[in-house]
């Protein structure tokens, strides 16, 4: 299993969504990205409790399943677009 790094968005203490997920970059780079993303938030968003969090996992199966789900969702969206034209 390989190391998987994710960036999560939180509103206060409540998880919102996964912003990014990678196993291609070193931990230090992803941590710096999270720091930069937090620094780019304006005061209004910070005041609302919006923040980004670094998460490290070891579950490569989870990453593969997310990739399959994302591909499935993309294909479904593509089919729906084709049907509407």
Phi and psi in degrees as a GROMACS rama.xvg file:
@    title "Ramachandran Plot"
@    xaxis  label "Phi"
@    yaxis  label "Psi"
@TYPE xy
-104.856  164.145  UNK-2
-76.1878  137.753  UNK-3
-121.97  129.859  UNK-4
-113.848  137.141  UNK-5
-131.484  155.8  UNK-6
-115.811  122.049  UNK-7
-109.751  145.047  UNK-8
-101.614  132.35  UNK-9
-122  147.142  UNK-10
-115.858  99.9755  UNK-11
68.5972  -126.782  UNK-12
-98.5735  9.51245  UNK-13
-102.255  122.221  UNK-14
-63.677  136.357  UNK-15
-106.695  -57.4161  UNK-16
-168.097  165.899  UNK-17
-88.0339  119.863  UNK-18
-78.7624  -43.8666  UNK-19
-153.378  153.585  UNK-20
-144.456  129.456  UNK-21
-150.634  152.765  UNK-22
-127.299  14.5144  UNK-23
-101.52  -12.109  UNK-24
-119.333  151.706  UNK-25
-69.964  156.899  UNK-26
-54.0557  -42.9319  UNK-27
-59.2616  -40.8066  UNK-28
-65.9514  -43.9455  UNK-29
-65.6343  -40.3032  UNK-30
-61.6925  -40.6566  UNK-31
-65.3761  -38.3599  UNK-32
-60.9035  -42.7657  UNK-33
-62.1054  -43.7158  UNK-34
-61.4158  -43.4405  UNK-35
-65.0031  -40.9338  UNK-36
-62.3723  -42.4858  UNK-37
-64.9433  -37.2347  UNK-38
-68.2846  -26.4826  UNK-39
-81.456  -13.2506  UNK-40
-66.3714  135.677  UNK-41
-78.125  169.031  UNK-42
-61.7881  -34.0457  UNK-43
-62.7226  -45.8524  UNK-44
-67.0877  -40.9676  UNK-45
-61.1423  -40.1826  UNK-46
-63.5758  -28.78  UNK-47
-82.5061  -4.00502  UNK-48
88.8562  14.5131  UNK-49
-74.7999  132.506  UNK-50
-157.456  160.317  UNK-51
-111.036  142.442  UNK-52
-126.822  138.94  UNK-53
-84.8764  134.615  UNK-54
-133.749  130.393  UNK-55
-113.168  131.461  UNK-56
-131.518  168.914  UNK-57
-119.077  0.00891864  UNK-58
-84.4384  92.4706  UNK-59
-68.5061  -27.4826  UNK-60
-61.9939  -40.1355  UNK-61
-59.2592  -45.3836  UNK-62
-61.723  -44.7431  UNK-63
-62.9943  -42.2778  UNK-64
-64.9125  -38.5111  UNK-65
-63.962  -41.0183  UNK-66
-62.0722  -42.6625  UNK-67
-62.8678  -43.912  UNK-68
-63.9612  -43.6604  UNK-69
-62.1808  -40.7204  UNK-70
-65.6204  -41.8605  UNK-71
-61.7008  -46.0771  UNK-72
-62.4532  -39.9429  UNK-73
-64.6421  -44.0674  UNK-74
-63.5601  -40.7076  UNK-75
-63.9624  -42.1346  UNK-76
-63.7088  -40.944  UNK-77
-61.7202  -45.3881  UNK-78
-62.3522  -42.6622  UNK-79
-62.7445  -38.1516  UNK-80
-67.0336  -42.6592  UNK-81
-64.5292  -37.3316  UNK-82
-69.6242  -30.843  UNK-83
-79.7551  -10.8876  UNK-84
